[in-house]
Amino acid sequence: MEMRRVCRILPIAAAALFAGVGVMGGDGSAGKVSQEMFVVNNAWMMVAVFLVFIMHLGFAMVEVGLTRAKNTVNILFKNTVIVAIGLLTYALVGFNMMYPHGHWIVPGIFGLNGGLGLSNPEGASGLIGYADGAYTYWTDFLFQGMFAATAATIVSGAVAERVKLGPFLVFSVIYVAIVYPLVGSWGWGGGWLSDLGFHDFAGSTFVHSVGGWAALAGVIMLGARKGKYDANGRIKPIMGHSMPLLTIGVFLLWLGWFGFNGGSVLSANPGAVSYVLVTTSLAAAAGIIGAMSATWIVHGKPDLSMVLNGCLAGLVGVTAGADVLSIKASVIVGLLCGVVAVFAVMGFDRIKVDDPVGATTVHLVCGVIGTLFVGIACPEVKFSAQLIGVLACGAVCFPLALVIFAALKATVGIRVSEREEVLGLDIGEHGMEAYNGFQFFTNI
């Protein structure tokens, strides 16, 4: 039984007790939950799958809103194909690598359960014999597969407006198929970080910072967009083209986070699920207030794009400990991440890390802060374990992402030509426009 279920056996047991039945032990030896509770648990998990799925539309709208109109088709294309890449690679190898069920090739570090592809451990009868009766094998795969696709989506926004489509898709395949499940297995798959006591409830580290480290590597390897910094190194803002789309995207992501965090309870336990949804929402709200206050003080006027990113920062920050943080602590971490998001965006700009959507700030910086905060606010979680987990993730994800990008850069190239960048990737990579008649072909 993978660590992600081991960490949450108490909520599952509580759900079964609520139904008045017993729970099967991790070895499958004890009694199973009732058919009714099995259906309820599985139904909630499938709803969570739907909510996480809609987050991909949210990511697409955020990226479109924060970039220029001439790159809209390219961004929508990437966000569509990434879902396909995430699910297919996770079906082929990622799921069995991330949850090796004790089949370790290198103990606690690298494992593979049953080789390539998906199986059906329940058998054709479909009896309650998987995940202690909480849900089916297929529901488990689909829920975790949506998380895998999310890690690649994070990278998409950071490298927007200048990355070649083909090499980016190749990077996504390699990173999601190998790096994401490898690191995730250390905690959620019962690996060495799990033994250390590392706590990452729904992925501040295993999803968000895994994507964030890759985003940082991609931005460094690509360099800044043309015109972002002048000859003297001064910052020249490149504004996004649609604040309405950005706002829609953030609200879709907030909605999806109810499934992202709420589904990570891994049962329909009413107490655990409702509590997680409260801490999640309070952190998002506090992130908004934190970012609003920071921009108002620093710039003299509140910045909508910063406030919306503050919402996402709060959500990322609380994700590591939404199940164990107190109400007060969830507000504090959201507020902290909202404020940090504002200054981190400004800081990255000053060192010429050109991230059009702030992915490195929201997902990397706030993912790290949220993970470490659990070790500070929760006495039962060791801060040293949280720190080691964060450092280990960065020590593996960032160099591997750099190597993949560097190999692609040296072979096929990763950046579009200057002409394509000026005309827009919609024309250069796809030969079409997002807004008919809005652009025109020119020779430069």
C-alpha positions in Angstrom: 0.0 0.0 0.0 1.6 3.3 -1.1 2.5 5.9 1.4 -0.1 8.3 0.1 -2.7 6.0 1.5 -0.7 5.1 4.6 -0.6 8.8 5.6 -4.4 8.9 5.3 -5.5 5.6 6.8 -7.1 7.5 9.6 -9.6 9.5 7.4 -10.4 6.2 5.5 -11.0 4.4 8.8 -13.2 7.3 10.0 -15.3 7.2 6.8 -15.8 3.5 7.3 -16.8 3.9 10.9 -19.3 6.6 9.8 -20.9 3.9 7.6 -20.9 1.4 10.5 -18.5 -1.1 8.8 -15.0 -2.3 9.2 -12.0 -1.4 7.1 -9.7 -3.9 5.4 -6.1 -3.7 6.6 -3.2 -2.7 4.4 -2.5 -6.4 3.6 -6.0 -7.0 2.6 -6.6 -9.4 5.5 -9.4 -7.7 7.4 -13.0 -7.0 6.4 -13.9 -4.7 3.6 -16.0 -1.6 3.7 -19.7 -1.8 2.7 -20.7 -1.6 -0.9 -22.5 1.7 -0.1 -19.3 3.3 1.4 -17.2 2.0 -1.5 -19.6 3.7 -3.9 -19.6 7.0 -1.9 -15.8 7.1 -1.7 -15.3 6.2 -5.3 -17.9 8.8 -6.4 -16.1 11.6 -4.5 -12.8 10.6 -5.9 -14.1 10.7 -9.4 -15.6 14.2 -8.7 -12.1 15.2 -7.6 -10.7 13.9 -10.8 -13.2 16.1 -12.8 -12.2 19.1 -10.7 -8.4 18.6 -11.2 -9.1 18.1 -14.9 -10.7 21.5 -15.2 -7.6 23.0 -13.7 -5.9 22.5 -17.0 -8.3 24.9 -18.6 -7.6 27.3 -15.7 -3.8 27.0 -16.4 -4.4 27.7 -20.0 -6.5 30.8 -19.3 -3.9 32.2 -16.8 -1.1 31.7 -19.4 -3.1 33.2 -22.2 -4.2 36.2 -20.1 -0.6 37.0 -19.0 0.9 36.7 -22.5 0.5 38.5 -25.8 -2.4 37.8 -28.2 0.0 36.7 -30.9 1.0 33.6 -28.8 -2.5 32.4 -27.8 -2.9 29.5 -30.1 0.5 28.2 -29.1 -0.3 28.3 -25.4 -3.7 26.6 -25.9 -2.0 23.9 -28.0 0.6 23.2 -25.4 -1.9 23.0 -22.6 -4.1 20.6 -24.6 -1.3 18.3 -25.6 0.3 18.3 -22.1 -2.8 16.6 -20.7 -2.5 13.8 -23.3 1.3 13.5 -22.6 0.7 13.4 -18.8 -2.0 10.7 -19.0 -0.2 8.5 -21.6 3.2 8.5 -20.0 1.7 8.0 -16.6 -0.2 5.0 -17.9 2.9 3.6 -19.6 5.4 3.9 -16.7 4.7 6.8 -14.3 2.0 5.1 -12.1 4.0 1.9 -11.6 7.2 3.9 -10.9 5.6 6.3 -8.5 3.8 3.6 -6.5 6.1 0.6 -6.6 4.2 -1.2 -3.8 7.5 -2.3 -2.3 9.0 -3.5 -5.6 12.2 -1.4 -5.2 15.0 -1.8 -7.6 17.1 0.7 -5.5 15.6 0.5 -2.0 13.5 3.6 -1.2 14.8 5.5 -4.3 13.7 3.8 -7.5 11.1 1.1 -8.0 8.7 -0.3 -10.6 5.6 -2.3 -9.9 4.7 -4.9 -12.6 6.6 -3.3 -15.5 5.1 -1.1 -18.1 1.4 -0.4 -18.6 -1.7 -0.7 -16.4 -3.1 -3.8 -14.9 -6.3 -4.6 -13.0 -5.5 -5.9 -9.5 -9.2 -6.1 -8.6 -9.9 -8.8 -11.2 -12.8 -8.9 -13.6 -15.3 -9.2 -10.7 -14.6 -5.6 -9.5 -14.9 -6.6 -5.9 -13.8 -4.1 -3.2 -10.2 -5.2 -2.9 -8.1 -2.1 -3.7 -7.1 0.9 -1.6 -8.7 -0.6 1.5 -12.0 -0.4 -0.2 -11.9 3.4 -0.7 -12.0 3.4 -4.5 -11.0 1.4 -7.6 -7.6 1.0 -9.2 -8.9 2.9 -12.3 -10.0 5.9 -10.2 -6.7 6.0 -8.4 -4.8 6.0 -11.7 -6.9 8.8 -13.2 -6.6 11.0 -10.1 -2.9 10.6 -9.9 -2.5 11.0 -13.7 -4.1 14.4 -13.6 -1.5 15.5 -11.0 1.3 14.3 -13.4 0.0 16.4 -16.2 -0.1 19.4 -13.8 3.6 19.3 -13.3 4.3 19.7 -17.0 1.7 22.5 -17.3 3.7 24.6 -14.8 6.7 24.6 -17.1 4.6 25.7 -20.1 3.8 29.1 -18.7 7.4 30.0 -17.6 8.8 29.3 -21.1 5.9 30.9 -23.0 6.4 33.2 -26.0 9.8 31.9 -27.2 10.1 28.1 -26.8 10.0 25.8 -29.8 6.9 23.6 -29.7 8.6 20.3 -30.6 11.5 20.4 -28.1 9.1 21.5 -25.4 6.9 18.5 -26.0 9.9 16.2 -25.9 11.0 17.7 -22.6 7.5 17.2 -21.2 7.5 13.5 -22.2 10.9 12.8 -20.5 10.2 14.9 -17.4 6.7 13.6 -16.7 7.6 10.0 -17.5 10.7 9.8 -15.4 11.6 12.7 -13.1 8.1 13.4 -11.7 7.3 9.8 -10.6 10.8 9.1 -9.4 10.7 12.0 -6.9 7.1 11.4 -6.0 7.9 7.8 -5.1 10.2 8.9 -2.4 7.3 10.2 -0.3 3.9 9.1 -1.7 5.3 5.7 -2.9 6.7 4.8 0.5 10.3 5.7 -0.3 13.1 7.1 1.8 11.4 10.5 2.4 8.3 8.7 3.7 10.5 6.8 6.2 12.0 10.1 7.2 8.6 11.5 8.1 8.4 14.1 5.3 4.8 15.5 5.0 3.5 16.7 1.7 -0.3 16.2 1.7 -1.2 17.1 -1.8 1.9 18.2 -3.6 3.5 21.6 -2.7 6.8 19.8 -3.3 5.9 16.6 -5.2 3.8 18.5 -7.8 4.4 22.2 -7.6 8.0 22.5 -6.9 8.8 19.6 -9.2 7.3 21.7 -11.9 8.8 24.9 -10.6 12.3 23.6 -10.6 11.9 22.6 -14.3 10.3 26.0 -15.1 13.4 27.7 -13.6 15.7 25.5 -15.6 13.8 26.2 -18.8 13.8 30.0 -18.3 17.6 30.0 -17.6 18.3 27.9 -20.7 16.0 30.0 -23.0 16.9 33.4 -21.8 14.6 36.4 -21.7 12.1 37.4 -24.3 13.1 39.9 -27.0 12.6 43.4 -25.6 12.2 42.4 -22.0 15.4 44.1 -20.9 17.1 47.0 -22.6 20.8 47.4 -23.3 21.4 48.9 -19.8 19.6 46.0 -18.2 16.5 48.0 -17.3 13.2 46.1 -17.1 10.7 46.8 -19.8 7.4 45.3 -18.8 5.6 43.1 -21.4 2.0 43.2 -20.5 -0.4 40.3 -21.0 -3.3 40.9 -23.3 -6.4 39.8 -21.3 -7.1 40.4 -17.6 -10.6 38.9 -18.0 -9.1 35.6 -19.2 -6.5 35.7 -16.4 -9.2 36.2 -13.8 -11.4 33.4 -15.2 -8.3 31.1 -15.1 -7.6 31.8 -11.5 -11.1 31.2 -10.4 -11.1 27.9 -12.4 -7.9 26.9 -10.6 -9.4 27.8 -7.2 -12.4 25.6 -8.1 -10.2 22.8 -9.2 -8.1 23.0 -6.0 -11.2 21.7 -4.1 -10.5 18.4 -6.0 -6.7 18.7 -5.9 -6.6 19.0 -2.1 -10.1 17.6 -1.2 -9.5 14.5 -3.3 -6.1 14.0 -1.6 -7.9 12.9 1.5 -8.4 9.7 -0.6 -11.9 9.0 0.9 -15.2 10.7 1.3 -14.7 11.2 5.0 -16.9 14.2 5.6 -14.9 15.6 8.5 -11.5 15.4 6.8 -12.7 16.6 3.4 -14.6 19.6 4.7 -11.7 20.6 6.9 -9.2 20.5 4.0 -11.6 22.5 1.8 -11.8 25.2 4.5 -8.0 25.5 5.1 -7.5 25.6 1.3 -10.0 28.4 0.8 -8.8 30.4 3.7 -5.2 30.3 2.4 -6.4 31.4 -1.0 -8.3 34.3 0.5 -5.3 35.3 2.7 -3.0 35.1 -0.4 -5.2 37.6 -2.1 -5.2 40.0 0.8 -1.4 39.6 1.2 -0.7 40.3 -2.4 -3.1 43.2 -2.5 -1.5 44.8 0.6 2.0 44.4 -0.8 1.3 45.9 -4.2 -0.7 48.7 -2.7 2.2 49.6 -0.4 5.0 49.1 -2.9 3.4 50.5 -6.0 0.8 52.9 -4.6 -2.0 51.1 -6.4 -3.3 47.5 -6.2 -2.2 45.3 -9.1 -4.8 42.8 -10.3 -2.3 40.4 -11.9 -0.3 40.3 -8.7 -3.5 39.8 -6.6 -4.6 36.9 -8.7 -1.1 35.3 -8.5 -1.3 35.9 -4.8 -4.4 33.7 -4.7 -2.6 30.9 -6.5 0.4 31.4 -4.2 -1.8 30.9 -1.2 -3.2 27.7 -2.7 0.2 26.3 -3.5 1.5 27.2 0.0 -1.3 25.4 1.9 -1.3 22.3 -0.3 1.5 20.6 1.7 -0.3 20.8 5.0 -4.0 21.4 4.3 -4.9 18.3 6.3 -2.8 19.2 9.4 -2.5 23.0 9.6 -4.8 24.8 12.0 -7.2 27.4 10.7 -4.9 30.1 12.0 -1.9 28.5 10.4 -3.6 28.1 7.0 -4.4 31.8 7.0 -0.8 32.7 8.0 0.8 30.6 5.3 -1.6 32.0 2.7 -0.9 35.6 3.7 2.9 34.9 3.8 2.8 33.4 0.3 0.7 36.2 -1.1 3.2 38.8 0.1 6.3 36.8 -0.9 4.8 36.2 -4.4 4.9 40.0 -5.1 8.5 40.5 -4.0 9.6 37.2 -5.6 8.3 38.3 -9.0 10.1 41.6 -8.7 13.3 39.8 -7.5 13.3 37.3 -10.4 12.9 40.3 -12.8 15.9 42.0 -11.3 18.1 39.0 -11.9 16.7 38.8 -15.5 14.8 35.5 -15.0 12.0 36.2 -17.5 8.9 34.2 -16.4 5.8 35.6 -18.2 3.3 34.1 -15.8 5.2 33.9 -12.5 5.3 30.1 -12.4 8.7 30.0 -10.7 7.4 32.3 -8.0 4.0 30.7 -7.4 4.9 27.1 -7.8 8.6 26.9 -6.8 9.0 29.6 -4.2 5.6 29.2 -2.5 5.8 25.4 -2.8 9.0 25.5 -0.8 7.6 27.9 1.7 4.4 25.9 2.2 6.3 22.7 2.7 8.7 24.2 5.2 5.9 25.9 7.0 4.3 22.5 7.9 7.5 21.7 9.9 7.2 25.0 11.8 3.5 25.0 12.5 2.9 21.3 13.2 4.7 19.8 16.2 4.2 16.3 14.9 6.1 17.0 11.7 9.9 17.5 11.9 11.3 20.6 10.3 14.5 18.8 9.4 12.5 16.2 7.4 10.7 19.0 5.5 14.0 20.8 4.8 15.7 17.6 3.6 12.7 16.8 1.3 12.8 20.3 -0.2 16.5 20.2 -0.8 16.5 16.6 -2.2 13.7 17.5 -4.7 15.7 20.6 -5.9 19.0 18.7 -6.0 17.4 16.1 -8.4 14.8 18.0 -10.4 16.7 21.2 -11.3 19.9 19.5 -12.6 17.9 16.8 -14.5 15.7 19.5 -16.1 18.8 21.5 -17.0 20.4 18.4 -18.6 17.3 17.7 -20.7 16.9 21.3 -21.9 20.7 21.5 -22.6 20.6 18.3 -24.6 17.7 19.6 -26.7 19.4 23.0 -27.1 22.6 21.4 -28.4 20.8 19.2 -30.8 17.6 20.6 -32.2 17.5 24.0 -30.4 14.9 25.2 -28.0 14.2 28.8 -29.0 12.3 30.0 -32.0 13.9 32.4 -34.4 13.8 36.2 -33.8 11.4 36.6 -36.7 9.0 34.0 -35.3 9.2 35.6 -31.9 8.3 39.0 -33.3 5.5 37.7 -35.5 4.2 35.5 -32.7 4.3 31.7 -32.2 0.8 31.4 -33.5 2.0 32.2 -37.0 5.5 30.8 -36.7 4.6 27.4 -35.1 1.0 26.9 -36.2 0.3 29.2 -39.2 -3.0 30.4 -37.6 -4.4 33.2 -35.4 -6.4 33.0 -32.2 -8.3 36.1 -33.1 -9.2 36.2 -36.8 -7.9 39.3 -38.5 -6.2 40.5 -35.4 -2.7 39.9 -36.8 -1.2 40.1 -40.2 1.8 38.5 -42.0 4.8 40.8 -42.5 8.3 40.3 -43.8 11.0 41.3 -41.2 
